Amino acid sequence: MSNRLDAALATVAATFRGMTAHRQESNCECHWGSAEELALLKTPDVPLDDDLLRRTYWATDWRYPSPLLRRILPQLTQALVAGEVKPMAGMESLGWLFTASHWPGWPTEQRDALREFLDAWWLHVLVEPDAKVAAHEALTLLAEVTATLTPWLTIWADLLVDGVARRRLITAVDEWVCDLMVDKLPWWSSHHEDTWCPALSLWVLRHAPAVLREHDASLYDQVRLLSLPYADRWDR
């Protein structure tokens, strides 16, 4: 793991130490968990087991999502790096908790700690061979968490001189190309799906062919079709 990511994880742990869920937070015992488990979320710094952590970030009916996210962030960031986060659907489903928490409005120290983790984790995913999360999955989460797509793609493009980042691109394009061929964003988004899909297609057209030409001729041919009008793609 990179020194920057280690430092970012340590900063998150220190910044959010002592946080708890809102004292009036509640959830359904039948569908979410017990009163004893809810009490753990209102108790600072008590480690949550994997199942409780998962049910907590899965749930979309919290009344006070911002304190809840602060409470679990030290463990959640560690779980993300370890590849242990299992969203209800795709990574975009985890983005709900961040969006609902309105984290860009948090106090500066808290906001900056989270943002530095996101930046450090993205670099780790792109260039470290032992990264536990695929780049296309990480991009989905980062786009949803920050409500921006282009800055993350720009970083990736700048790193395409690196062999790992290039391999990550091949894997991502293989995952995306079928959706992009029908002008569909490869994940469900609550933000800017209408503009993100053409932006992602254009980015793939600019940066993927040079990599794919060397490694995957079939995928290269599919990507080239993205430059054609929608109706013409099927004639080819």
Secondary structure, DSSP 8 states (H G I E B T S, - for coil): --HHHHHHHHHHHHHTTT----TT----TTTT--HHHHHHHTSTT----HHHHHHHHH----S-HHHHHHHHHHHHHHHHHTT----SSSTHHHHHHHHHHTGGGS-HHHHHHHHHHHHHHHHHHHH-TT-SS-HHHHHHHHHHHHT--HHHHHHHHHTTTSHHHHHHHHHHHHHHHHHHHTT--SS--SS-HHHHHHHHHHHHHHHHHHHHHHH-HHHHHHHHHTTS-HHHHHH-
